[in-house]
Amino acid sequence: MEIGASSACFYPMETEKAFLHIAELGFRHSEIFFNSRSELDRSFVKELKAIRDAYGINVTSLHPYRSFAEGYNFFSSYERRFLDGVDNYKRYFDAAATLGAKYIVLHGSRGFIDISDEQYADRFARLNEAARPFGCIVAHENVVDFIGEKPEFMKTMQSYLGDNFKMVLDVKQARRAKADPLEFIEAMGKNIVHVHLSDYSESCDCLPPSEEGLADFAALFTALHKKGYNGKYMIELYSKNFSKENEILNSAKYLEAILNKVRQG
């Protein structure tokens, strides 16, 4: 099964239990959302690795729990705080190396920043330089009310950094920002390396993908396929948005059928 799931789907279940739950459901790809500082301790990360190895589940990406503060830590005019922030995130990079995760999901700055776009791009590049020895890549997610909520900002970063700028596309966040996911795909192309999936209805903007939802996944998968996307797709929901655990597994099967049809042309 190519469709994966984020441990965030079962929050506030403890991270290791959520990860185990995803593995037990039969998923073979996952994203781990860390929720506290102690979960970055090597002993805890080794516990996650033991689950990974026992079930043969791949960890594609890691999501920091302090993403809300990334603007303050990385993208302010105070250089020393940036350097300290990079040092702190090396714990995520180390965890990624242990778990085999390729991507670290970055929200970036929320609202106003007091540095230029060029400086922002430079900070992003330097953060990635710190991640490189650990074998992982920092990828910027589009998040509503954050600087990257619209395609224009992502295009600006791409203009400064070229293929060194990578993006995580979250279709739920695009909806909330009133941005079309297809515009992100057209603008960013192969620089999109990871995708978060969810569905919606007229009354709820985040639901398990299904035939009853309004999202056009065939169009989404087709657009990404045409751009040569070969990354993973992760279902990322909130526990309040579903009542039965098999809804997530059924969502994965539903999405997999659409994805296979697109790939077969």
Secondary structure, DSSP 8 states (H G I E B T S, - for coil): --EEEEGGGGTTS-HHHHHHHHHHHT-SEEEEE--SGGGGSHHHHHHHHHHHHHHT-EEEEEE-TTGGGHHHHHSSS-HHHHHHHHHHHHHHHHHHHHHT--EEEE---BS--SS-HHHHHHHHHHHHHHHGGGT-EEEEE--TTBTTSSHHHHHHHHHHHGGG--EEEEHHHHHHTT--HHHHHHHHGGGEEEEEE-B--SS-S-B---TTS---HHHHHHHHHHTT--S-EEE---GGG-SSTHHHHHHHHHHHHHHHHHHH-
